[in-house]
Amino acid sequence: MDIKINMANTKISDKAKVLSNMTVSSISDINVGMDRVEIKDEAEFLNNLTDVQIDELLSKLKDQAQLLEKTGEEYEEIRNLLADVQQSRFPAREILKQYLPNLLTGTLANIFGNIMMK
């Protein structure tokens, strides 16, 4: 079973909750795409990611960075995210939320989707 979620030209705001309690099992291919998505105010997006899922996501992003061309856009995005997580006083969860629109494209969408759906 495949799952494909695409969000484009979307504003998530006020007290909206999006994909906050989503659970799926036995999925072979998950693709989550976001393009021009704005998350603001008290909106919640993927708020129920556990610390274990966040750690796994960061670990897989580190692994992926090793495989990417060092001059590519995806590599730069991952490198910046990981640097922000390491240097920031804010929780990794908050930093990930800032990077979500850029993370949910291409190869990174599958990494994120697979962790999110476990």
N, C-alpha and C positions, 0 to 999 in steps of 0.2 A: 504494500500500500504506500502510495506517495502522498505527501502533503505539500501544497504550494500556497504560500501566503504572500500576496503583493499589496503594498500600501503605497500610494502615490498621491502627491498634492493633498496631504492630509494634515489637519491640525488636531492634536489631542490636547485638550485643556480642561480647565475648571476642575471637577472632581471625577473625571472619566477614568475608568479602569479598563485596560486593554490587555488581553492575554495574561491576566494576573493569576488565574487559577487553572491554567490549561495543563492537562496531563494526557499523555498519549504513550502507548507502548506498541511494540512490534512494528515499527516504522522503518522502511528500508531507505527512503530518500526524503529529506526534509529540505525545503528551499524557502527561506524567508527573505523577501526583498522589500526595501524601503527606498523611496525616492522623494525628496522634498517633503519630509515629514517633520513637523514641529511639535515638540512635547513641552508643555509649559504649565504654569500655575500649580495646582495640586494634583494634576493628572498622574496616574500610576500606569506604568508600562512594564510588564514582566517583573512585578514587584516581589513575587514569591520565589525568586531564585535563591537557592540555599547557598550558604558559604562554601559547601563542597562543590556545587555546580560552578560557582564563580572561580574557585581555585582551579577546577578542571578546565574551564574556559581559558583562563590565563595561561595554564600550562600548554594547552593545545595551540594557543596563539604564539607562544614562544617557539614551539616546534614548527609551526607553519612559517614563521619568520626565517627559520634556517633554510627552508626550501625555496623561498621566493627570491627573485632577482633583486639584488640590493639597491637597485635604482628605481624599482617600481613603486607605484602609488600605494598598493596594498602593504608593501613592506614598510614604507614610511608611516602609514597609519598605525600599523601594529607597533612599530618602534616607539612612536610618540605616546601611544596608550600605555605601553609597558613602562616607559620612563615616568609618565605621570603617576601611575600606580605606585612606583617605587619611591618617588620623591614627595608625594602629597601627604598631607595630614588627613585628607578626606578618605572615607572608606572606598575600596575598590568598586563596590556596587555603584556609588555615585559617579565615579569616573567612567565606568562602563556606560552608564546612561547617557553621558555627554557624547560618547563615541558611537552610540547605537546606530544612528542613521548611516554612518560611514561603514560600520562593521557589517551591516546586513546587506552586503552585495557580494556577488561572485563566490569565491571559495570560502570566504569568511561566513557567509550565510549558512552554509552547510555545517560548519564547525559549531556555530552558535545554535542552530536549529537542533542538531543532534544532542547537545548538552541540555538545551531547554526542554526537550521532550522526554528525557530519561525519567 
